[in-house]
Structure formats: C-alpha cells, structure tokens
Amino acid sequence: MQTITFKLNDEILGKVDKSLSMFNFSTRTEFIRDAIRDKLEQLETEQMIKKLAAYRGKAKIKYSDEEFEKLRAKVSEQYEKELDARFK
C-alpha cells in the first residue's frame, strides 16, 4: 500500500469530519478510501451502461419479456459477484 498526500479545503474537510461518526467511519482515511471505491464503482457502472446502450436493438434473437427478465437477473448476479471480488 502506498501513501499519498493531497489537500482539501476547510469546508469539505468539515463535511468529512461530520460524516465520520454519522456513518460509522473510524478515520478520515477509511472514509476517503470508501469514497474512492464508490466513485470507481460508479464510473465502471456508467462505462458498462454506455457499452450496453451501443448494443441496444442489435440482437438478432428476440426474447420474450419473461426470458429477458431472467437473462437480466443472471447478468446482474454475475456483475455483482465481479464487483464484490474486485473491491474486497
């Protein structure tokens, strides 16, 4: 693990400090690490949505709503497992 240093203005740092006890973080570092993980996950999700949007309507096979819902659930489960493995 590497150490990094950065500056925050007083207003943001004050919000971080207030959030520590409110959301059960024991240190600023723990809070910031969690925030970075959340942001990385958000960016990855947004990127995946953009990729999926490019394929919208391109499928040669048509699915019923029920089949599509089953497929969506399966893909969601797999994606959730991948994210859990990445950020643990």
Secondary structure, DSSP 8 states (H G I E B T S, - for coil): ---------HHHHHHHHHHHHHTT-SSHHHHHHHHHHHHHHHHHHHHHHHHHHHTTT--SS---HHHHHHHHHHHHHHHHHHHHHHT-
